[in-house]
């Protein structure tokens, strides 16, 4: 499902780049490096946060048993893409506006894999929305990512000239902030140990990241207006 998500996300970025008259001959390089380094980053963050789940160093390579943290993957994936784009003299933020839409499309598909494998359990529930007597948090995240992608695509294609604050990178920051906000809410139904203030580790990470992104958005708007 990660592979299918990467394919769908890559095609989304490709067609959007064609529409925006951007060069696409190096796009496959960006996608491969971003996906590869994104998986490594997601695994490293998981090892740091959940080190107690591993009995020996050999288990660190067994990613097919689950164990990836989305924040690490997104950060290292976009970092790899940014370095390649910068080296080629491209407008990094403009590409990131397209990249966040492709990421969210791919994410919505990849999270179906999480649902099918059961590696992100939800809290126990016997309600009608429960699947296997659990709240399907992966499915919620998949739907939220798809809705975000649709909203950003609408702004990019049909409302670009009316979006007064729109500049290169604005959609990227909005997309990241929207995803983090959704994760914070959805993780209330995620079965995970409470750390502090009735929040689990994922929510704390989401909240901190969201605050940082909102500061970036404020500085971005302030700089543009100035």
C-alpha positions, 0 to 999 in steps of 0.5 A, spaced: 500 500 500 505 504 501 508 502 494 501 504 491 501 510 495 507 512 492 505 511 485 499 515 486 502 521 489 508 521 484 503 521 478 499 527 482 505 531 482 507 529 475 500 532 472 500 538 477 507 540 475 505 539 467 500 544 469 504 549 472 509 548 466 515 545 471 520 541 468 519 534 470 525 530 467 528 529 474 521 528 478 523 520 478 529 522 482 526 526 487 520 521 488 525 515 489 530 519 494 524 522 498 521 515 499 527 511 501 530 516 505 523 518 508 522 510 510 529 511 513 527 517 517 520 514 519 524 508 522 529 512 526 524 516 529 520 510 531 527 506 534 528 513 538 521 513 541 519 506 542 526 503 543 523 498 549 520 494 543 526 491 541 530 486 544 536 486 539 539 490 534 537 485 528 530 487 529 531 494 527 531 492 520 524 488 520 520 494 518 515 489 515 512 488 522 511 495 522 514 501 526 514 507 522 513 514 525 510 519 520 513 525 522 520 522 521 518 520 514 515 527 512 521 531 515 526 527 511 522 526 505 521 533 504 528 534 506 531 530 501 526 533 495 528 540 498 536 538 497 535 536 490 531 541 488 535 546 491 541 543 487 538 544 480 536 551 481 528 550 482 523 553 486 523 549 492 517 552 495 513 552 489 514 544 488 513 543 495 506 546 494 505 540 489 508 535 493 504 536 499 498 534 495 501 528 492 503 526 499 496 527 502 494 523 496 499 517 497 498 518 504 490 516 504 492 510 500 498 508 504 494 508 511 489 503 508 495 498 509 495 500 516 488 498 517 489 492 513 495 490 517 492 492 524 499 496 526 495 502 529 490 499 533 484 504 536 480 504 542 475 498 544 468 500 541 462 496 539 459 502 535 457 501 528 463 505 526 468 500 529 472 495 525 474 488 529 471 492 535 476 497 534 475 505 532 479 505 525 483 510 526 487 509 520 481 509 516 480 516 519 487 519 517 486 516 510 479 520 509 482 526 512 488 526 508 484 525 502 479 531 504 485 535 505 488 534 498 482 535 495 481 542 498 489 544 497 487 542 489 481 546 489 485 552 492 491 551 487 487 550 481 480 554 481 481 559 487 489 561 486 487 568 483 482 569 489 487 567 495 490 573 497 495 570 501 497 565 496 505 565 495 509 559 493 510 555 499 503 557 502 499 551 500 505 547 503 504 550 510 497 549 510 497 542 508 502 540 514 498 544 519 492 541 517 495 534 517 497 535 524 491 538 526 487 532 524 492 527 527 492 530 534 484 529 534 484 522 531 489 520 536 484 521 541 481 514 539 488 511 538 490 505 543 496 508 546 499 509 553 498 516 556 504 520 557 501 527 560 495 531 560 491 525 558 495 526 551 499 520 548 506 521 545 503 522 538 498 527 540 504 531 544 508 530 537 503 533 533 501 539 538 509 541 538 509 540 531 503 544 529 505 550 534 512 550 530 508 550 523 503 555 525 509 560 527 512 559 520 505 560 517 505 567 521 512 569 520 511 567 512 505 571 512 508 577 516 514 577 511 510 577 505 505 583 508 512 587 509 
